[in-house]
Amino acid sequence: MDRPEDVVFLTAEGRDKLADELRHLVDVRRPAVAAMIKDAKEAGDISENAGYDEAKDQQAFVEARIAHLEDLLKRAQTIEQPNGTDQVSLGSQVTVSENGGPAEIFRLVGSTEADPRLGLISNQSPLGKQLMGRRIGDVASVVTPDGDRLSFTILEIG
């Protein structure tokens, strides 16, 4: 059985996005890089062939990314968006007000697909950790790296 730290939490959308990237790398990028290597070899001496070196670098990147994605997907556990819950959990969409300011909406996701610019915050981030398990009206406090304390009041959980 996987240890809890080995599990990769993904939304259904996140899993699909990684699976699509993996398919693209295997079906499109890998053959394209193989063709670049073949062409570079046919061009002659590979010891001083910049095209060959670049193609081999791309091949290493593509193969490493394929291995990484396969590993992530193997360890993935899909997060279902909770319905009708009154407590913040992984997959929840949470509306908060920071220090009494305008409402902001976040969705708690696993660290693999976190993207704060898109409102996707990791359950392992300081704010994500503080929001987990809280209810409407609760306040989650986070200390920023420069020492400021921010308070987020939970307005809605979806």
QUIKAGI-V740781 format. One record per helix or strand of 2 or more residues. SS is the DSSP state (H for helix, E for strand). FROM is the first residue (numbers start at 1). TO is the last residue. If there is no record, write none. Layout:
ss=SS from=FROM to=TO
ss=SS from=FROM to=TO
//
This chain:
ss=H from=4 to=6
ss=E from=8 to=11
ss=H from=12 to=42
ss=H from=50 to=75
ss=E from=76 to=79
ss=E from=93 to=98
ss=E from=103 to=109
ss=H from=111 to=113
ss=H from=116 to=118
ss=E from=120 to=122
ss=H from=126 to=131
ss=E from=139 to=143
ss=E from=149 to=157
//
